């Protein structure tokens, strides 16, 4: 009887506490009775908190228990449209999701409930892992900006073995041994992993905060699209990715590249990301801000990349790449380094980028196998190698360095200077690279109408004046 009375009293207090909340369903009698229940102890408060969390998770199809490791969608009977919840009152370690299969119109959602969820992966190989799963979303947006936080594991989230058609958003991953978010199935002796047998499609990684990683912030797709991967059964080609979007992410203090995308052959778009302090481990060939890797085409735009020991951006893509309206500041090597690997495309296009204070060249271009590259409407300020070149090179090569005369490039309407004050940026010290009145970059750009670019880095309309402006910002 005492136990029953205590539960009833807790419910009355819970009703009183949540009277202003959207989920209070107390009767008038229950509210009147709460006045006598004033001797609530710590245990009672914890139980009330659990009751509140239970209510917040009431719309979930399934709440993952705190001691869970493997969540098998087939064994648990999950159906398209189901909502799998991680409760904020549980202490999770590694979570392994397998056979989580929704449909294109009814994906399965994995999300938090009751508040922010923390996943302590210390000493584990991953925080969250998926396998053999399709049409699902992992989101931490239901409680806070980053409602799911993962720390301590070697991989924050890994979208692994034949996972496809997924979305990951509003996740914070930090103090990660290697990659914050990894999305790929590496080829092995399992024929299901080979190119042609499997294609990863329709993936979206957005509004995540990845910081303090030992390796990449984002590692999307295999890095060896052209020559494949050596396995015990021979060299096997990695799968392609079709329609990948990586956007609106914040990456800080990545040990290797902040964002690396490879093997993304169709519909790749990398945009609106902010990268600061990349390549902190300073490992050769692994210390760049962003890498558009082998087999990757598409567009890359409106990214802010600042401060690291390597290149701001490395482009090794398909040759159909359009790189526009990026701001790259204080790169430890070149602002942009471009070389072809496997290039069926007609040439690389670098349009309306702003590159400031690279330690070496503004753009270094090795792509001599494509028909024609385009370097147009870019602002490049104070390349560090300007004073280092000797004849037949000159200081002008520091703005655009071509491997040789076999590199074909259309070069037009760029603004190159060693004096940052001459550009008349609004406030470089606060990362504001808009143009002030009187800037020589205003109305002096070439037409970019052929490239279907309607806004600048700051999402303002292009072509406000008599002509396009130069650089990433339209005045």
Secondary structure, DSSP 8 states (H G I E B T S, - for coil): -HHHHHHHHHHHHHHHHTTTSTT----HHHHHHGGG-----HHHHHHHHHHHHHHHTTT-SEEE-TT--EEEHHHHT--TT-EEEEETTS-B--EEEE--B--SSS-EEEEEESS-EEEE-TTSSEEEEEES-EEEEEE-TTTSTT-EEEESSSEEEEE-TT-EEEEEESEEEEEESS-SEEE-----S-GGGSBTTB-EEEEEEES-EEEEESS-SEEES-S-TTT-EEETTEEE----EEEEEEES-EEEEESS-SEEE-SEEES-EEES-EEEEE-TT--TTS--SEEE-TT--SEEES-EEEEESS-SEEE-S-S--EEES-EEEEESS-SEEE--SS--SS--EEES-EEE--SS-SEEE---SSS-EEEES-EEE--GGGGT--TT--GGGGTEEESSTTS-EEEES-EEES-HHHHTEEEGGGTEEEE-TT-TTTT-----GGGT--B-TTS-BS--SSS--SSS---
